[in-house]
Each structure stands twice: as C-alpha cells, then as structure tokens.
Amino acid sequence: MNAHPVNTEAETPDMRRLLEAELGGELPDERGRFGPFGGRYVPETLVPAFERLEDGVRRYLHDPEFQSEYRHELTNWVGRPTALTFAGTLSERWGAEVWLKREDLAHTGAHKINNAIGQALLAKRLGAERVIAETGAGQHGVASAAACARVGLPCRVYMGAVDIERQAPNVDRMRRLGAEVIPVESGDRTLRAAIDEALRAWVADPAGIYYLLGSAVGAHPYPYLVRELQSVIGEESRRQMIESAGGLPDAVFACVGGGSNAIGLFYPMLGDDCEIVGVEAGGRGDGLGENAATLATGTPGVLHGCHTMILQNRDGQVQETHSISAGLDYSGVGPEHAFLQATGRVRYVSAGDDEALEALEELCEAEGILTALETSHAFVAARRWARENPGKRILIGNSGRGDKDMPTLTRYPARIRSGGHESHGHENYGHENDSHE
C-alpha cells in the first residue's frame, strides 16, 4: 500500500467535542455510540440477551466486590502485572529507546486472558449455564477455555476451518482445557465466519448461553466491556514507564485486528502527550481481499451488530480478507478505533505480510523473543517511526507470543542470522491509512 496523507475531522467542532467526551470517560454514550460509530444492531431474538448483559455490566463491572475478585484473578492466576522490557539491541539498531509491554508473558500467552477471565466471572454472576466463544488465532479460544475451566462453566469455541489448520497447536490446547471446538466451514472460514456461527448459536438459546466475545467489536456493550477489561494493559504501562523509563513514551504502537489489545493499551494514554499508532494487516496488496486494513480501505457499514468501518464492495457485501496472521484477518474493526481515527487522536497504518515476517525474525534474533505474527506488524511501523524520529522513546504492545504460529512460520525459512540486521529491500515499514468521514 502506498502512503496517504491523513484526512481527519479533528478540526471540526463536533469532533473536538466528542474527543473531549472520550477523554472525559463519557463514551460510549447511553446508546453505545462513539460519535457516529458503535450502537446495537441485533436480531429481535437477541435484544433481551443484550439488555440483560448491559444491565449486568452496569451492575457488576465496577462493583467493588467484582473488581476485587477480578483483580485477585489477574494477580494470582493471570500473572499480572506483566513485565515492561527494555529492548537494548533494538534500541541500538533503531536509534531510539524501545520498550515492550509483555502481554506474551500473561497466562495462556497473550492479552486475551484479561478479557476472558473478566467475562467468565460476569457470566457466573449472570447465571449462565454455558459459554460460547469465537476465535481466529486461537488465543481467545485458549483464554476462554482456561477461564471457563477456572470458574467451572462448560465452553464451546467456534473457529474457522482455515484458522484451525494454521493454528493447530491452539486447537489442541483448547481441547485439553476442556473446550469443545466447532470447525466453521461456511463463509470465508476465518474469524468473521466464526463470529457469525457463534451468534447463530446464541440466538438458539439466549437465556442459557453467555457469549464471551473476544475483541472490542460487536454490538453494545461489548466494545465498552472489552475495553474496560483490557485497559489494565495501558494502566500498568503508564506506571511502569514512569518508574522504569523515567517518563511516558513519545509514541505507542499496537497491532489492530478487531482491536482489543490496542484499545487496552491506548485508552489510558489518550490524554497523554504522545503519538499513538495502530497497525493493521496490509497483507499482500492494496486490492479488496488482499489485506485486512479496514481503516485504510474500508467504508462505514454494519458488521456483527455495530456501525463501524468494514471491508465491503459497492453493493455492501462484506468481503473476505487476507493476512498472514489469523488474528488480524477480520473484515471490520472496533467502533472505538474507527472513532479515534476520525478524531485524529490515533493514527492507523498498515504493514504487509513480508514486513511482518522480517520484524518477527529481527525481534527473535535481537532480543530472544518469539512474538506473535499479529504483534510483529506493530514492530514494522515502530521501526519506521524510530528512523524518522531518532532518539525518541517508544512503547510497543507485545500482545502475544508466537508459539502458536509455528505451523505458519515453518513454511518461511528464517532470513535473518546472528548479526544480520540488514534491510531486505523493504524500505516502507508502515503504510499510512486514510481516515474516513
């Protein structure tokens, strides 16, 4: 993808007012909207279930007793706070001060567990008989299976057949944790199809099932609920940066698919004096179906119950996507991310498959960390920013570990060897996205 100039509505009075409301903790509003994005567009049969969930979120989420139990689980079961790691070799190579927020060190290997255990505890309080979940990269499925085992609820995970093939280790982990894994052969057989199938299952038994949605997408209150449960990432990062680095970062980077790890890192820092950059999957090209860069090439529409930016054709048909990373392979994006792009507060760029592979290899060789293919997209854009802003302090959300990606990685011979941090011919390490009105 080629770089484009940013075109945002940040200077309009309405967007300035809405951004102030976001910084003041006033969004989403009572209708579940972040400015023009968000809301709730669901089948009539699911309206009572969503109303029951919204009432439960309002009653329990910030209740001191619930928070005490949730924080106890984060500390004693998830393993929080996760580390903040100074990346010394990357810092020397990039000419910047590089820090990593290590969500890969959380129980089950990614940020997904923060949300999963919180929603599992909520499901118990709401009297759910069983839990269903969807997964793309498998990390949310593993986290949901583990969380349900922890609280004593049966769990069924819907996963696209394409993702089952490329994420085989996580499929086995889910089953060993007691979950039933349902292959989805319909649609694009990836994350979007898995969400569709999970929603169909929920419609069949809205009273007995709790749908444990894994990203900051979908109908209200899910984008809000997931943001609140994942904000522990940014809250910890702020404290740790001040304690360990001596101050806040100049720039913050995270990968964006649906956007849960990114909103968890970004939200507590929106009011800080730092640049915030989300990195989508640029895939293998600019064309529709060649990437999953929703904020670059998408248009406004409704997907999975909310109004957001989605990848669709001129007839409004949602299109298939491509990314080397299963967790970024999604046709939409969380409504709060669409809103933050529209305000100009967060900038969204993209990184291609080859660039992500190179970044993953460099991190392995330089720092001894095998990151997830999703996460490696953030390193692509961070490296480019570092070269353009020498000497600055950078924070990268290392959202998950790459063990799950070995079936994919074994198809790509490693190109970087010890000391071999030379360029491989890709000079544009992040492609800036247009924003949309």
Secondary structure as UniProt FT lines:
FT   TURN            10..11
FT   HELIX           13..23
FT   TURN            24..25
FT   TURN            30..31
FT   STRAND          33..34
FT   TURN            35..36
FT   STRAND          37..38
FT   HELIX           44..46
FT   HELIX           47..60
FT   TURN            61..62
FT   HELIX           64..73
FT   HELIX           74..78
FT   STRAND          84..86
FT   HELIX           88..94
FT   STRAND          97..102
FT   HELIX           103..105
FT   HELIX           107..109
FT   HELIX           112..125
FT   TURN            126..127
FT   STRAND          130..135
FT   HELIX           139..151
FT   STRAND          155..160
FT   HELIX           161..166
FT   HELIX           168..176
FT   TURN            177..178
FT   STRAND          180..184
FT   TURN            187..188
FT   HELIX           191..204
FT   TURN            206..208
FT   STRAND          209..211
FT   TURN            220..221
FT   HELIX           222..230
FT   HELIX           232..240
FT   HELIX           241..245
FT   STRAND          251..255
FT   HELIX           260..266
FT   HELIX           267..269
FT   TURN            270..271
FT   STRAND          275..283
FT   TURN            288..289
FT   HELIX           294..297
FT   STRAND          299..303
FT   TURN            304..305
FT   STRAND          306..310
FT   TURN            314..315
FT   HELIX           326..328
FT   HELIX           335..343
FT   STRAND          347..352
FT   HELIX           353..367
FT   HELIX           373..388
FT   TURN            390..391
FT   STRAND          393..398
FT   STRAND          400..401
FT   HELIX           403..405
FT   HELIX           406..409
FT   TURN            410..411
FT   TURN            418..419
FT   STRAND          431..432
//
